[in-house]
Structures are given as C-alpha cells and as structure tokens.
C-alpha cells in the first residue's frame, strides 16, 4: 500500500458523504466534497509520479474511484432532476458496457488491456465540468442554464463517441486484429 492508494481509498469513502449531502439538500457541502475529491485525485497522481509510488493496485483503484464518484453524482443529479434522465442513462450505460466488455473478455480468456483513449479523457473532463457547474449553479443560485445545456450535449456526444471508440477497439481485440 502506498500513500496514493490511501488517498484513493479516501475518495471512495468520500462518495457516500457527497451523495448524502446532495440528497439532504446540503449542496454546498456536496460541492465542497466534490472539490476535495478532485484535488485528492490530483494529489495522489502527483505523489505517485513524483515519488515513484505507482502501483498496480493504484492503477486499478484510481479510475474506479473516479467512476464511482461520477456515476453516483450523475444518478443523484438525474434523480433530483438537475440533469436530464436521458443523459444519465447514456453515461451509466457506457460505463456498464465497458465493464461488461472487460468482464466478458476475461471470462472467455481474451482479457482486454484497457487504455484511456483521448476521446475518453475529453469525455471525463466534460463530465466533471458539468457536475461542477451544476453543483455550483444549485449552490450559488446562478443561472448557468445555457452553459449547462451546452455541456449536457457535449457530454452526450463525447460519451457516445467514447463508447463507440471502445466498442471498435474491443471488437478488433476479440476478433484478433489487435495482434498486428
């Protein structure tokens, strides 16, 4: 266990508190928790790189912690009608698809090595920005309606593009074309 792994585990522990704060109407606390989670994500990555504390466990835990946080917030913000349900379905479905593809590949002895694609990194960035803007909008009673609409469509398009890119890569892998 490394210090970055402990920081990542802290992010897992933070998720239920952020969700409960949001569901209880303490949106400012949820926003603060989201910011803390984001900062801790950057800190654990910095420590891992700077002090050579990268680990196999951390390579798995870090993206899972990010996904647990984002998916939880998308579901709750959809439930609270702050994000459109169709967007929540697209975001959650993409992640379920990716997990299912990895599990299926492993089960049939064709494990897939997952590497983040550029479109996937852009998708995650847009997802994070949309959550941050939405939480800030609710917390400070701003009117970010136009910005939220643009971000919503950006997340939708990038999520579909990311899912498509992973589907193509996975299909090639399963067919054996990735050995070239």
Buried (B, 14 or more C-beta within 10 A) or exposed (E): EBBBBEBBBBBBEBBEBBBBBBEEEBBBBBBBBBEBBBEBBEEBBEBBEEEEBBBEBBEEBBBEBBBBBBBBBBBBBBEBEBBBEEBBEBBBEBBEBBEEBBEEBEEEEBEBEBEEBEBBEBBBEBBBBBBBBBBBBBBEEEEBEEBBEBBBEBBBBBBBBBBEBBBEBBEEBBEEEBEE
